């Protein structure tokens, strides 16, 4: 993996140029820029490592290499980095925090300039006027997303959402997202193997991801094989 300092040197206009090619509205693009610039202001030299860990997923999705917080510092140093292509796979309105307005979760396939592909999910919140703000990003392993699954969770005000993907062979990767104390939290999960069979009929995959609020939360998918 490239060193962080090497990545910082390649930032300049990458963020701004990368955002121009996304399937977002202008309002959404400006909101993303604003969120990242605010994060950068809070991240001084002593917090650079932590800020990198928080911001890297969003920067990759936006077709930029590095931490967007340093974009304004290095804006005059180098040419922009070529941005990847983005394809939205699914978008879902969901109640994560137990109150109106609903949050938005969407999944993306990211195609890099070298033709490699990766998967990414984004969680958005809405204000009273319906304006969207990015609150978290979640890179996923695998080659293909499974449909998003909403899980009503006992003893919680809002729902949970399961984001899952497959490697196209015998593994399922998944992440469960919820809302706690005003922020999106990710409950860790491990990949699950399932037998590969050449079948035309859908097969239901049952997972036991994590225990939340002292109760086991189940999720089901139908995988076409």
C-alpha positions, 0 to 999 in steps of 0.5 A: 500500500502506498505511504500516506505522504505519497498520496498527499502529494497527488491531491491538488484538484483531484477532488473537485474534478472527480466530483464533476463526473459523478451521477450526483446533483450539483447540490450533492456534490457541493455538500460532499465538498463541504463535509470534507473541507470541514473535516480537514479543518478539524484535522491538524498535523497531529490527527493526520493518521486518524483523519486518513482512516475516516476519509479514505473510503469517501475519497476513493469513491469520489475518484480521488487519491488521498485525503480531501482535507488537504485539497485546499492546501495542495490545490496548485501543485500538480495535475488532477488524478484521472477519476474512475467511473461510477455506476449506482447499483441500488438506492434505498430510503430507510429509517435508520434513526427512528425519525423523519426524514428518512435516510438514503443508502445507495450502493456503487460499482467503482471502475478505476482508471486501470480497469479494476473494480471495487464496491462502495456503499454511501449513507446520506441524511436529509435535513428538513428541506430534503437536502442530502448530506453524506454521513458515512461510506463503506467499501465492500469486498467482492465483485457484486452487490446483493440487494439491500436488506432492511432489518427491524431491530428490537429495542431500537428506534430505527431499523438496521440495513444489511449491505452484502456482496459476493465474490461470484463463487462461494463467499458472501461479505456483509456489513450491518449499519445502524444509528446510535448517538447521532451517527452511523455505526457499523456492526462487524461481520465475517464472510460466509461460505456457501456451496456453489451449485449450478441451479436456475432456481434462487437459493435462499442464503441465511446469515446470522450476522451479529447479536444486537441488543442481546438478540440475534439478528437474521438476514436472508438473501435469494441468490440466483445460481 
